[in-house]
Amino acid sequence: MKGCVEPAYQRKVGRRVVDGPIQGYLWGKKPGPRRPPGPPRKIAMQKETPKSEARTPVLTVKNVSYYYGSKQALDDVSFEVFPGKVTALLGPNGAGKTTLFSLITRLFDAPTGRIEIVGRSAAELGSRALEPLGVVFQQPTLDLDLTVKQNLRYFAALRGLARKDADERMMRALDALDMAERVNERVRDLNGGHRRRVEIARGILHSPKLLLLDEPTVGLDVPTRTAIVRHIHELARADNVGVLWATHLFDEIEPDDDLLVLNKGRIVARGTAKDVVAETGAGDLGGAFRLLIGGDTEEDIAA
Amino acid sequence: MKPMHLVRAFNGIVWREMLRFLQQRERFFAALVRPLVWLIIFAAGFRAALGISIIPPYQTYITYDVYITPGLVAMIQLFNGMQTSLSMVYDREMGSMRVLLTTPLPRWFLLVSRLFAGVTVSLFQVYTFLLVAYFFGVELPPWGYLAALPALILTGMMFGALGMLVSSTIKQLENFAGIMNFVIFPMFFASSALYPLWKMREGSLWLYYICIYNPFTYAVELIRFAFYLEVNWQALAVVAGCLAVFLGLSVWAYDPSFGIQQRKAGAAAAA
């Protein structure tokens, strides 16, 4: 399915289910294997979802607009996120990404439009609608004075998990992120990359159906970023989790990922990443993004 | 929402607050040293200068350090309430507040759980202070220590709710020192914590009127009467009423539809 560019942005999001091993290439770089061959590692503990359920969106945002006083932050935004897919949200500074995440996570309510998480609206159900949601914020949110285990146990309690179940899930999630050996260390003693991994482990601890990632790799070195990108794509495919990933780093987006480009509160392009690039006629994703937002400096891109 | 989910979440919030408290030992000692300085130095000097006549709930003449003890207990709780405020602003700045607010639990439940967590910490501080005060000669009726517990929970919650309300209006952590000056000290000094109200009335009529409109006065009196196994119904009504108002406003302030958190986010985004 082709990607599309404004003014035809009303078209449906193109998507297809990817079951094979990770293609794993960064844009503009030669494809190559990143890990030894074999089945993708399981990260969370959800059962496989039947294919018939795969097309039911885990997140539906429909006609959402939002104003801060007289300033419009979001303008009639609509899109869907599907299980098993990573949907990248690209946008320059002030595009409305943070506002969108705040509305989805119900830090404040959307006065117009509708937001549904696995078919349930927060406006009708209140906080209960957030049950299938996992979030990794851009800002560090771990308690620095507590250990990794204490942080995750606290979150597990907030999610209503029993202690034994929580501990089992914690060890599996940390193991998948190569952090199991650091479980008793204080977060303050971990480096930035390891803290990020703990935040991701926390985000998937309760087996969410929808995972929101707000620029989770900001400030990390390339190997750590690459590892996190790989983990998230594996998680989406292996456990059928729908992922909405706000980023401004093009190499975090795989060609088959769904892509939303947000500019000045409006979605200006969407489709699979490779289709959006093809439709703009740009040579790569960076070029396509510059064309779409009408800017060409790093400042335009940096979020 | 399953009841067991609420129980686990409540336990988790209280447990985290206790862990944080235990790891911040200096916070514990600061909370203890402050009232002890008042009791041991300030009250010792006034013991000779200020006579306390027989006023309810006291059946006999008492020394000044005995009189001042309920006020110092309330002061510990007020500081702890403001610590809740500081902790919430810190959590908001550090992002951990977002983790709490994006869980599938009602906002009111999260705020009340945080309140209880703060009260648990304050009770630990209060009873440690009373133990130390006992060795400095402040003896209360033995059952008074237990009888005061419900009053201490109620007053602790009122100050916690006040702190929560204050936290919703503080934009930055740096503003906390200003709040300390503008909330804690006027509340403490313009109350019956240091002097009986009749004495205040003799000194200054307008100060007396400030004192009787200060919720802190009623918290002190509720605790004072509870120590002597009595209930001051007027104080109970005022403390319960203030708790309801402060808590209601806090829930409103943190509500995603109406609250001032949203307006602040808007101001930040518009900037």
Interface residues (C-beta under 8 A of the other chain):
Chain A: Y68 G69 K71 A73 G94 T98 T99 S102 T105 R106 L107 F108 D109 G126 S127 R128 A129 L130 E131 L133 V135 F137 Q139 P140 T141 L142 D143 L144 D145 L146 Q150 R153 Y154 F155 A156 A157 L158 R159 G160 L161 A162 R202
Chain B: M1 K2 M4 H5 L6 R8 A9 N11 G12 I13 W15 R16 L19 R20 Q23 Q24 M94 G95 S96 R98 V99 L100 L101 T102 T103 P104 L105 P106 R107 P256 S257 G259 Q261 Q262 A265 G266 A267 A269 A270
